[in-house]
C-alpha cells in the first residue's frame, strides 16, 4: 500500500478542478491584457474567478490580487506595507513560515525595521499580554502572525489579534495558507488587513495564490512589470491556475462541513491508535478540537538512536510524511518550529497531514508500520 499523509505540503488536485481548467488550457488561450476578442474572453474568466474568491471571503473583488502562491503573497504584504507606510517595527513569532521570517529578517538586516518576536507557550500559542506590551511601546507596527502553524497545527485566535491591533492602529497580516479552504474567513468581521491563499493547499493547482488587501490599505507592487492585477503585480496572469484556484476554493466551501467531520475522524483515529499502540508517544502543538488544524498531526516519538531513520523507514514502506514543512525538506538543523516551542530535541517529530482522499484503512496501515518500526527499539 502507498499512503500519502503529507497534505500540508501539497494536496492532490480535485478532478472537478482539472475539468474546469482543461478548456482554459487548450482552447481559451488569449492574453487577458489584450483588447481583442480573444483577450476579452480570457479577461472575463479571470474576473469571474476574482469575484468567486471575493464572495467566498465576503470581500470586494477589488481587494483580491492573484499571485504565484502563498510565499509571494506573504512577501508582498510585508515588504510593500513597510515601504508604503514607512513602518519601523515588525512583530511576529519564531515559528512563522519562512516566507514571513526571511522577509522580516531581511528588512531588519537592511536597517529598515526592528523585529520583535512574541513569547510562545509549549504548544505554540502566543502570549497576548506580550503582544499588548509590544504594541504599547512601539507605535505603527506591522503584526504578522499566522492563523495556524503548518508544522504543529496550533491555531491562533486571529479575531482577538485583530481587535488588539485595531486598538493600537497596527497593521495586521496573517499567513492563512493552511486554513484557507479548510475554515471560513469572513473579512467583514475579521480585523485583518492582509490574508493569503495558495491553491495547492486545498486541491487546486500549484503555482497560483492570492493576496487579499483591505481597501483601507494602499500598497505598491512587489513584482515590477506591466499594469496587470490593477497595477499591483506585473506579469501575465496564470489564467488556468486562477480559474482552478477559484473552483477549488468554491468546492472547499461547498463541502467544508462534511470534509471537516471526515478528516477530523481520520486524525482522531490516528491519535487514538498511537496512544494505544506506541508507549511514550506525545504530540507537538495543541491537538484539541477547535484549537488545531484538523488536517495536521505532529507526533513526538520517544528518544531513540534510530529516530533519524523514521522518515526513511516510512518511505520504504510506501508512506509519505514530513519532518517539518516542505519548504525545509532539504535543510540541515531540524525544524525551526519545534525549536521555537522548545520541543525535546531528543524526540523525533513527524508531521502527518490528512485530506478528503485519505481512508481509515490507510491510518491503520501507517499505525501497523509505525509499530513494526519502533517496537523493536522500545522493547
SELUM-856678 format. One record per residue: x, y, z of N, C-alpha, C in turn. Coordinates in steps of 0.001 Angstrom, whole numbers, padded with zeros to 6 digits, always signed. Example, Ala and Ser with C-alpha at 12.3 -4.5 7.8 and 13.67 -1.06 7.14 Angstrom:
2
+013190-005690+007800+012300-004500+007800+013200-003300+007800
+012850-002250+007080+013670-001060+007140+012900+000030+007870
REM end
This chain:
379
+000845-001208+000000+000000+000000+000000+000873+001247+000000
+000489+002236-000778+001154+003537-000742+000193+004543-000108
+000718+005310+000850-000109+006249+001610+000508+007635+001544
-000306+008616+001192+000164+009999+001151-000431+010762+002328
+000389+011006+003344-000013+011761+004529+000833+013030+004649
+000996+013725+003538+001758+014983+003546+000956+016091+002857
-000340+016147+003174-001239+017094+002517-001031+018539+002948
-000308+018763+004056+000022+020136+004428+001087+020712+003507
+001840+019816+002842+002835+020260+001867+002156+020597+000548
+001323+019673+000079+000513+019920-001118-000548+018842-001188
-001667+019170-001818-002773+018229-001928-002940+017764-003369
-003498+016560-003573-003815+016133-004936-004924+017010-005517
-004862+017249-006811-005860+018099-007442-007209+017393-007546
-008240+018127-007236-009603+017638-007391-009909+017493-008886
-010495+016368-009272-010795+016134-010688-011741+017198-011236
-012649+017669-010402-013579+018716-010819-012832+020016-011149
-011766+020271-010415-010932+021445-010678-010222+021285-012023
-009657+020106-012241-008952+019872-013500-009878+020030-014698
-011083+019510-014591-012023+019607-015714-012423+021057-015973
-012435+021884-014935-012718+023310-015105-011559+024014-015791
-010334+023590-015483-009141+024196-016066-008894+023741-017504
-009289+022542-017817-008931+021905-019085-009238+022770-020319
-010464+023282-020478-010735+024093-021675-009955+025398-021713
-009603+025935-020518-008803+027162-020479-007393+026872-020988
-006887+025697-020675-005535+025311-021087-005465+025023-022591
-006539+024481-023141-006495+024018-024521-007152+024952-025527
-008163+025714-025082-008971+026460-026046-008961+027974-025822
-009042+028400-024563-009170+029835-024274-007789+030368-023930
-007017+030731-024956-005580+030959-024773-005151+032418-024905
-006071+033344-025100-005684+034739-025290-005018+035349-024070
-004291+036447-024298-003673+037186-023205-004737+038105-022597
-004987+038005-021289-006056+038803-020675-005829+040309-020740
-004613+040736-021077-004352+042170-021215-004625+042674-022630
-004870+041754-023567-005157+042151-024949-006599+042647-025065
-006805+043613-025932-008139+044219-026048-009009+043558-027106
-008447+042626-027899-009261+041953-028913-010144+040887-028258
-010971+040224-029067-011971+039313-028532-011354+038133-027784
-010226+037613-028298-009577+036504-027604-009122+036935-026202
-008557+038128-026111-008114+038643-024818-009281+038946-023894
-010352+039534-024440-011512+039880-023607-012166+038631-023031
-012193+037563-023821-012781+036309-023346-012023+035772-022134
-010706+035852-022197-009890+035359-021086-009985+036303-019887
-009992+037595-020146-010146+038569-019058-011419+038303-018268
-012482+037940-018968-013749+037647-018294-013601+036451-017352
-012799+035447-017756-012573+034284-016898-011828+034671-015624
-010818+035524-015773-010042+035971-014621-010929+036755-013651
-011731+037644-014186-012559+038482-013311-013680+037685-012662
-014182+036679-013356-015181+035806-012740-014558+035046-011563
-013330+034566-011743-012626+033876-010666-012388+034820-009487
-012033+036058-009789-011797+037045-008726-013074+037281-007913
-014195+037410-008620-015472+037613-007933-015824+036402-007070
-015534+035217-007581-015835+033999-006826-015070+033976-005507
-013760+034224-005563-012943+034247-004348-013432+035332-003396
-013713+036509-003937-014170+037632-003107-015477+037301-002391
-016414+036706-003092-017697+036365-002473-017523+035337-001355
-016653+034369-001566-016432+033348-000540-015808+033945+000715
-014975+034971+000549-014320+035609+001694-015086+036817+002210
-016246+037083+001606-017079+038225+001981-016296+039533+001884
-015689+039732+000734-014933+040954+000482-015256+041440-000931
-014628+042511-001355-014865+043069-002686-013842+042506-003672
-014233+042278-004942-013269+041791-005937-012032+042671-006059
-012183+043967-005824-011047+044886-005936-009999+044658-004861
-010325+043843-003846-009378+043558-002765-008614+042247-002968
-008890+041531-004056-008243+040254-004338-007232+040428-005462
-005972+040044-005192-004904+040114-006190-004255+038735-006305
-004209+038230-007526-003652+036894-007743-002129+036950-007786
-001505+035915-007230-000048+035819-007132+000387+034424-007584
+001679+034152-007465+002196+032828-007813+002030+031835-006671
+001550+032282-005521+001365+031384-004384+001409+032138-003067
+001413+031376-001973+001408+031989-000660+002687+032731-000328
+003826+032216-000787+005101+032869-000490+005152+034269-001082
+004785+034399-002341+004782+035733-002951+003778+036651-002265
+002621+036108-001893+001612+036915-001219+002122+037441+000122
+002778+036570+000907+003358+036994+002188+004445+038037+001974
+005333+037780+001023+006411+038721+000721+005859+040084+000318
+004843+040077-000509+004244+041327-000970+003652+042106+000189
+002864+041420+001016+002214+042094+002136+003226+042737+003076
+004283+042013+003413+005245+042518+004392+006115+043622+003798
+006748+043350+002672+007670+044324+002085+006960+045597+001632
+005837+045446+000972+005151+046621+000428+004479+047449+001509
+004030+046815+002589+003418+047566+003683+004458+048390+004426
+005601+047772+004706+006678+048515+005372+007076+049732+004543
+007175+049547+003225+007570+050652+002360+006477+051708+002244
+005238+051277+002060+004138+052214+001836+003866+053081+003054
+004015+052524+004238+003666+053250+005458+004882+053597+006314
+006075+053371+005767+007320+053707+006450+007328+053151+007879
+006938+051893+008000+006897+051239+009308+008306+050879+009761
+008539+050952+011053+009866+050693+011603+009903+049488+012524
+008773+048798+012661+008721+047711+013638+007818+046592+013125
+008315+045351+013206+007526+044173+012863+007437+043273+014086
+006229+042834+014383+006001+041874+015466+005574+040560+014830
+006289+039490+015134+005961+038194+014557+006320+037112+015572
+006401+035853+015130+006818+034767+016019+007958+033996+015365
+008644+033236+016163+009776+032453+015651+009332+031177+014945
+008024+030920+014895+007551+029691+014255+006714+029988+013011
+006852+031199+012479+006161+031534+011231+006769+030783+010054
+006053+030768+008958+006591+030225+007707+007790+031066+007292
+008746+030427+006612+009954+031141+006208+009651+032323+005282
+008541+032292+004569+008168+033429+003722+007997+034694+004545
+007556+034531+005779+007392+035665+006701+008705+035963+007414
+009312+034929+007993+010527+035134+008786+011663+035723+007958
+011893+035177+006786+013000+035669+005966+012746+037079+005464
+011498+037402+005175+011171+038773+004757+011453+039760+005878
+011015+039415+007093+011231+040304+008232+012715+040447+008553
+013436+039341+008511+014863+039384+008852+015673+040155+007810
+015289+040046+006560+015990+040795+005524+015786+042299+005714
+014550+042689+006024+014275+044106+006260+015050+044613+007471
+015169+043764+008491+015926+044152+009680+017413+044271+009350
+017942+043344+008560+019355+043378+008178+019672+044617+007352
+018693+045109+006622+018864+046314+005812+018692+047584+006644
+018388+047437+007915+018236+048591+008792+016912+049315+008649
+015938+048667+008014+014650+049329+007774+013666+049148+008929
+013775+048015+009643+012849+047751+010740+013571+047076+011899
+012910+047100+013037+013288+046260+014172+012261+045136+014238
+012721+043928+014506+011812+042784+014582+011722+042297+016022
+010495+042157+016520+010260+041606+017851+009509+040290+017710
+009868+039332+018566+009259+038003+018490+008391+037770+019724
+007155+037376+019488+006211+037153+020574+006586+035915+021378
+006351+035982+022674+006557+034823+023526+005515+033757+023199
+005937+032499+023238+005065+031377+022924+005045+030387+024076
+003919+029679+024222+003920+028597+025197+004369+027309+024512
+004368+026218+025250+004912+024959+024742+004090+024377+023592
+002867+024878+023389+002025+024383+022301+001996+025331+021105
+002708+026456+021217+002784+027395+020110+001786+028526+020159
+001066+028680+021280+000138+029798+021425+000903+031067+021779
+000469+032192+021229+001152+033447+021538+000717+033991+022892
+001570+034807+023481+001284+035486+024741+000637+036834+024409
-000668+036960+024673-001379+038187+024318-000938+039385+025158
-000524+039141+026397-000003+040245+027219+001262+040812+026586
+002105+039933+026031+003326+040389+025376+003000+041183+024116
+001985+040732+023375+001564+041478+022183+001109+042880+022561
+000299+042994+023601-000143+044311+024066+001031+045186+024469
+001974+044590+025176+003145+045343+025639+003972+045864+024465
+004195+045005+023464+004982+045413+022303+004284+046505+021505
+002986+046406+021355+002248+047418+020604+002187+048738+021372
+002120+048639+022678+002045+049839+023509+003342+050639+023447
+004460+049940+023298+005762+050610+023323+006363+050829+021933
+005659+050389+020886+006143+050566+019513+004985+051003+018623
+004927+052273+018338+003818+052784+017542+003947+052341+016082
+002815+052248+015421+002741+051918+013986+003557+050682+013627
+003160+049579+014234+003836+048305+013969+003078+047499+012920
+003796+046591+012272+003193+045564+011442+003224+044263+012240
+002059+043681+012468+001954+042403+013162+001716+041322+012123
+002583+040307+012101+002443+039194+011164+002433+037890+011951
+001251+037340+012126+001075+036100+012884+000173+035171+012083
+000616+033953+011854-000135+033009+011037-001394+032536+011749
-002388+032159+010951-003641+031654+011522-003430+030287+012153
-002714+029411+011465-002415+028084+012014-001027+027676+011580
-000305+027056+012495+001062+026667+012157+001074+025459+011243
+001887+025529+010209+001910+024490+009188+002593+023200+009638
+003358+023247+010723+004041+022032+011188+003350+021369+012364
+002885+022160+013332+002284+021572+014531+000773+021752+014577
+000215+022575+013715-001233+022693+013586-001927+023626+014550
-001209+024197+015510-001841+025063+016508-002483+026288+015858
-003745+026538+016230-004491+027685+015716-004270+028908+016596
-004112+030065+015965-004094+031330+016679-005447+032010+016551
-005851+032720+017577-007114+033458+017553-006884+034772+016819
-007043+034752+015495-006750+035961+014726-007836+037019+014898
-009002+036623+015377-010014+037626+015704-009548+038483+016875
-009022+037842+017920-008521+038589+019075-007289+039406+018714
-006397+038822+017897-005213+039569+017465-005644+040806+016690
-006621+040649+015817-007104+041776+015028-007692+042887+015891
-008417+042505+016924-009002+043510+017832-007902+044295+018549
-006864+043588+018987-005758+044260+019676-005009+045181+018718
-004771+044715+017501-004082+045546+016512-004880+046812+016208
-006192+046671+016114-007045+047840+015832-006955+048861+016967
-006851+048368+018175-006755+049268+019340-005511+050146+019269
-004426+049600+018707-003165+050343+018640-002861+050857+017231
-003837+050779+016348-003673+051246+014969-002495+050568+014290
-002352+049273+014550-001290+048489+013931-001823+047820+012668
-000924+047549+011738-001278+046822+010523-001165+045324+010821
-002170+044560+010412-002195+043129+010734-002219+042291+009461
-001194+041433+009321-001100+040450+008226-001089+039061+008830
-001888+038168+008262-001895+036789+008736-001676+035840+007568
-000705+034946+007737-000470+033876+006774-001566+032831+007002
-002557+032830+006128-003704+031936+006271-003641+030765+005286
-002449+030450+004806-002307+029417+003785-002872+028074+004249
-002606+027678+005496-003039+026361+005959-004516+026301+006316
-005147+027440+006566-006564+027427+006937-007482+027796+005780
-006935+028422+004738-007755+028807+003596-008308+027550+002915
-009606+027500+002748-010246+026335+002165-010599+025261+003176
-010132+025412+004415-010432+024457+005479-011263+025087+006598
-011194+026411+006701-012009+027185+007636-012600+028361+006854
-013721+028889+007326-014291+030069+006672-013558+031322+007138
-013473+032299+006250-012863+033587+006575-013833+034691+006158
-014381+035378+007135-015314+036473+006871-014576+037787+007076
-014123+038398+006005-013284+039590+006124-014059+040810+006600
-015371+040753+006562-016163+041890+007054-016120+041976+008577
-015989+040838+009236-015944+040832+010701-014526+040696+011237
-013620+040206+010420-012237+039994+010846-011396+041241+010590
-010769+041752+011634-009959+042966+011511-008524+042594+011126
-008394+042114+009901-007092+041703+009381-006920+042332+008007
-005828+043063+007805-005642+043815+006571-005181+042952+005402
-004454+041866+005697-003903+041024+004636-004112+039544+004959
-004754+038828+004047-004908+037384+004120-004307+036778+002857
-003873+035532+002934-003260+034904+001763-003816+033499+001552
-003699+033043+000308-004122+031692-000012-003228+031094-001080
-003120+029767-001096-002362+029043-002118-003221+027877-002575
-003518+027816-003863-004491+026852-004381-004124+025409-004091
-002830+025085-004118-002437+023680-003981-002600+023142-002574
-002966+023997-001622-003230+023528-000259-004678+023078-000102
-005553+023398-001080-006951+022956-000998-007408+022332-002320
-006541+021469-002855-006856+020634-004017-006978+021411-005322
-006268+022523-005401-006151+023264-006641-004773+023087-007247
-004462+023843-008299-003157+023716-008963-002044+024403-008186
-000821+023950-008430+000354+024612-007858+000673+025874-008661
+001419+026789-008034+001907+027964-008753+000928+029101-008855
-000108+029108-008012-001066+030217-008030-001624+030414-006626
-001795+031673-006260-002355+032022-004962-002986+033387-005043
-003276+033952-003887-003849+035296-003890-003505+036019-002592
-003594+037319-002678-003444+038200-001523-004697+039044-001424
-005315+039027-000263-006442+039931-000015-005897+041160+000701
-006085+042316+000078-005626+043588+000632-006845+044421+001002
-006991+044711+002280-008119+045520+002736-008117+046864+002021
-009291+047348+001659-009405+048586+000888-008845+049800+001617
-008660+049681+002933-008099+050802+003692-006587+050898+003558
-005966+049866+002960-004517+049850+002821-004125+049940+001346
-003295+050888+001025-002802+051070-000341-001310+050762-000354
-000947+049736-001095+000459+049349-001159+000913+049319-002611
+002221+049347-002806+002784+049302-004149+002979+047883-004630
+003755+047747-005693+003992+046441-006299+005263+045801-005756
+005209+044490-005565+006393+043735-005192+007113+043257-006448
+006344+042885-007479+006893+042464-008764+006609+043538-009799
+007673+044072-010374+007530+045152-011350+007261+044583-012738
+006629+045380-013571+006331+044930-014928+005209+045751-015511
+004255+045072-016130+003127+045759-016734+002099+046181-015697
+000927+046504-016160-000114+047004-015269-001103+045943-014836
-000687+044677-014862-001614+043609-014507-002048+043693-013050
-003134+042995-012764-003710+042959-011412-003926+044374-010862
-004587+045187-011662-004885+046571-011291-003624+047322-010870
-002560+047037-011591-001259+047668-011376-000615+047260-010059
-001048+046140-009479-000479+045662-008218+000555+044561-008407
+000557+043903-009593+001523+042827-009810+001816+042697-011291
+003063+042949-011659+003448+042813-013051+003523+041359-013475
+003262+041107-014745+003367+039755-015284+002040+039224-015767
+002070+038512-016894+000857+037920-017437+000250+036931-016442
-001026+037024-016232-001710+036179-015255-001665+034698-015638
-001562+033866-014624-001647+032411-014774-003133+032065-014855
-003702+032215-016045-005158+032192-016193-005766+030862-015763
-005253+029740-016300-005878+028469-015920-005636+028157-014450
-004505+028619-013902-004283+028459-012466-005290+029254-011651
-005566+030474-012067-006528+031339-011368-007923+030732-011423
-008312+030246-012596-009614+029603-012739-009697+028368-011844
-008611+027581-011807-008573+026398-010960-008625+026745-009483
-007921+027794-009091-007941+028246-007694-009359+028570-007262
-010055+029363-008073-011412+029776-007718-012336+028570-007593
-012201+027628-008521-013050+026434-008466-012726+025597-007239
-011442+025445-006928-011044+024656-005761-011569+025275-004470
-011502+026597-004376-011999+027264-003168-013521+027158-003083
-014179+027238-004217-015632+027081-004264-016033+025689-003767
-015338+024665-004235-015618+023301-003797-015338+023154-002299
-014235+023730-001854-013859+023636-000436-014944+024225+000461
-015477+025376+000080-016543+025990+000872-017841+025186+000769
-018118+024679-000406-019344+023900-000625-019386+022652+000257
-018240+021977+000373-018186+020687+001064-017491+020760+002416
-017248+021958+002930-016379+022120+004101-016866+021369+005329
-018141+021461+005648-018644+020830+006866-018453+019314+006808
-018779+018723+005670-018620+017273+005525-017156+016861+005602
-016307+017581+004890-014901+017213+004865-014236+017413+006221
-014641+018447+006951-014066+018645+008285-014397+017461+009186
-015653+017021+009162-016030+015873+010001-015241+014627+009601
-015125+014411+008301-014452+013212+007814-012956+013232+008137
-012292+014337+007816-010843+014417+008031-010518+014442+009520
-011355+015107+010303-011132+015102+011756-011223+013672+012300
-012114+012884+011715-012238+011491+012135-010964+010698+011869
-010308+010979+010741-009038+010312+010437-007971+010702+011451
-007907+011981+011764-006912+012456+012729-007170+011842+014110
-008428+011829+014537-008759+011241+015838-008424+009756+015875
-008642+009066+014763-008309+007639+014672-006803+007434+014832
-006029+008320+014223-004570+008241+014313-004113+008495+015748
-004679+009519+016383-004296+009840+017765-004588+008660+018691
-005796+008125+018582-006193+007023+019457-005297+005795+019236
-005004+005495+017968-004164+004338+017669-002743+004501+018174
-002198+005699+018034-000843+005955+018517-000766+005827+020033
-001744+006386+020735-001751+006321+022200-001882+004884+022688
-002640+004085+021970-002880+002708+022380-001703+001799+022069
-001001+002066+020975-000059+001075+020465+001414+001450+020603
+001701+002716+020830+003114+003117+020937+003353+003795+022291
+003942+003088+023241+004202+003660+024570+005095+004898+024481
+004761+005902+025269+005595+007098+025352+005379+008107+024251
+004441+007847+023332+004201+008800+022257+003580+010081+022817
+003961+011211+022257+003400+012504+022622+003070+013252+021334
+002554+014474+021480+002183+015266+020311+002698+016690+020469
+003197+017241+019376+003652+018623+019373+002504+019531+018958
+002342+020640+019685+001250+021557+019398+000011+021216+020193
-001018+022019+019996-002302+021841+020682-003185+020981+019784
-003523+019777+020217-004294+018866+019361-005784+018872+019693
-006230+019743+020591-007649+019780+020952-008489+020288+019781
-009699+019726+019647-010628+020217+018637-010898+021698+018862
-010865+022465+017787-011102+023899+017888-009860+024703+018188
-008773+024026+018510-007514+024705+018810-006407+024298+017841
-006741+023456+016883-005729+022901+015998-006316+022670+014611
-005455+022643+013608-005866+022210+012276-006352+020771+012355
-007517+020499+011815-007980+019116+011794-007251+018298+010737
-006445+018954+009928-005695+018294+008864-004286+017890+009262
-003786+018362+010406-002371+018186+010762-002217+017541+012135
-001296+016576+012213-000934+015958+013481+000582+015796+013525
+001212+016444+014501+002662+016340+014648+002953+015411+015820
+003554+014264+015518+003766+013206+016504+005194+013264+017029
+005319+013216+018348+006622+013238+019006+006937+011835+019521
+007924+011190+018896+008272+009819+019245+009333+009791+020344
+009305+008764+021194+010278+008668+022297+011712+008669+021795
+012643+009129+022615+014051+009161+022210+014553+007792+021788
+015328+007783+020704+015904+006541+020207+017062+006884+019287
+018072+006037+019276+019210+006286+018394+018830+006090+016927
+017667+005468+016687+017225+005218+015320+016173+006236+014840
+015926+007264+015632+014884+008227+015268+015148+008902+013921
+016409+009130+013630+016735+009800+012366+016328+008968+011152
+016061+007692+011368+015693+006806+010263+014179+006634+010124
+013404+007258+011000+011963+007050+010993+011327+007423+009649
+011611+008620+009167+011029+009053+007897+011476+008161+006750
+012741+007791+006780+013285+006914+005736+012563+005570+005744
+012367+005006+006935+011702+003717+007041+010235+003803+006646
+009580+004911+006948+008207+005107+006496+008153+005145+004973
+009103+005857+004392+009147+005969+002931+009350+004599+002285
+010228+003791+002852+010466+002437+002338+009167+001631+002342
+008320+001903+003334+007050+001196+003446+005910+001881+002695
+006271+002838+001826+005269+003468+000976+004481+004579+001629
+005000+005123+002728+004272+006153+003485+004983+007495+003338
+004286+008465+002814+004835+009811+002663+004365+010675+003822
+005306+011153+004621+005034+012078+005719+006161+013098+005730
+006230+013924+006759+007211+015001+006766+007802+015194+008148
+009070+015657+008169+009715+016006+009426+009558+017482+009752
+008883+018221+008872+008684+019662+009045+007919+020181+007860
+008129+021435+007499+007457+021969+006326+008189+021515+005075
+007443+021434+003962+008052+021001+002698+009146+021956+002259
+009017+023223+002631+009993+024228+002225+011350+023975+002851
+011384+023203+003948+012634+022957+004658+013141+021536+004460
+012566+020810+003513+012874+019384+003409+014343+019107+003151
+015039+020065+002536+016451+019843+002266+017364+020555+003236
+016780+021158+004259+017577+021954+005193+018224+021068+006251
+019297+021565+006812+020003+020859+007881+019729+021595+009190
+019557+020849+010283+019410+021501+011567+018046+021355+012183
+017164+020550+011574+015866+020279+012164+014860+021375+011934
+013754+021280+012645+012618+022174+012465+012741+023435+013315
+012651+024602+012673+012692+025850+013440+011422+026010+014276
+010347+025339+013864+009101+025410+014629+009250+024652+015943
+009779+023435+015880+009974+022662+017112+011006+023322+018014
+012017+023953+017413+012969+024737+018207+012259+025909+018880
+011338+026537+018129+010646+027720+018638+009744+027445+019819
+009197+026220+019908+008357+025874+021060+009152+025077+022106
+010463+024994+021878+011383+024323+022809+011003+022854+023022
+010680+022184+021906+010401+020748+021981+011670+019985+022309
+011523+018828+022911+012667+017990+023292+013433+017586+022033
+014680+018025+021896+015454+017714+020687+015795+016233+020544
+015623+015460+021622+015926+014033+021567+014758+013202+021043
+013618+013849+020877+012440+013159+020368+012243+013528+018895
+011937+012567+018062+011709+012811+016642+010263+013264+016420
+010124+014405+015758+008798+014889+015408+008482+014585+013949
+007323+013982+013708+006892+013669+012342+005496+014245+012131
+005336+014964+011020+004029+015544+010699+003275+014625+009747
+002098+014219+010178+001156+013517+009309+000018+014494+009003
-000313+014644+007744-001380+015584+007390-002335+014918+006412
-003621+015137+006646-004674+014358+006019-005545+015206+005089
-006255+014515+004195-007197+015220+003312-008395+014322+003021
-009305+014839+002227-010565+014146+001937-010367+012852+001160
-009229+012673+000527-008989+011471-000265-008358+010335+000544
-007937+010607+001769-007371+009562+002614-008482+008674+003176
-008097+007455+003588-009070+006472+004051-008678+005929+005422
-009663+005461+006204-009358+004896+007533-008361+003739+007467
-008464+002910+006419-007534+001781+006324-006100+002250+006105
-005908+003430+005551-004566+003990+005408-003999+004363+006775
-004858+004910+007628-004431+005218+009001-003993+003937+009695
-004786+002889+009551-004462+001617+010210-003152+001033+009680
-002936+001149+008385-001699+000650+007789-000491+001397+008349
-000594+002725+008446+000507+003533+008980+000773+003165+010438
-000291+002958+011207-000107+002561+012606+000620+001220+012705
+000217+000264+011866+000889-001045+011872+002379-000893+011566
+002699-000088+010567+004099+000071+010172+004895+000820+011242
+004272+001794+011875+004965+002511+012947+005292+001577+014109
+004376+000675+014424+004640-000294+015480+005797-001192+015086
+005801-001680+013840+006896-002530+013369+008243-001815+013448
+008226-000532+013082+009482+000231+013015+010006+000570+014410
+009097+000926+015322+009514+001462+016623+009564+000429+017736
+008735-000603+017692+008657-001528+018816+009959-002282+019089
+010721-002728+018075+011996-003385+018389+012935-002481+019183
+012854-001185+018927+013706-000235+019640+013221-000058+021061
+011892-000091+021221+011315+000242+022528+011098-000982+023398
+011324-002184+022856+011068-003405+023623+012078-003548+024759
REM end
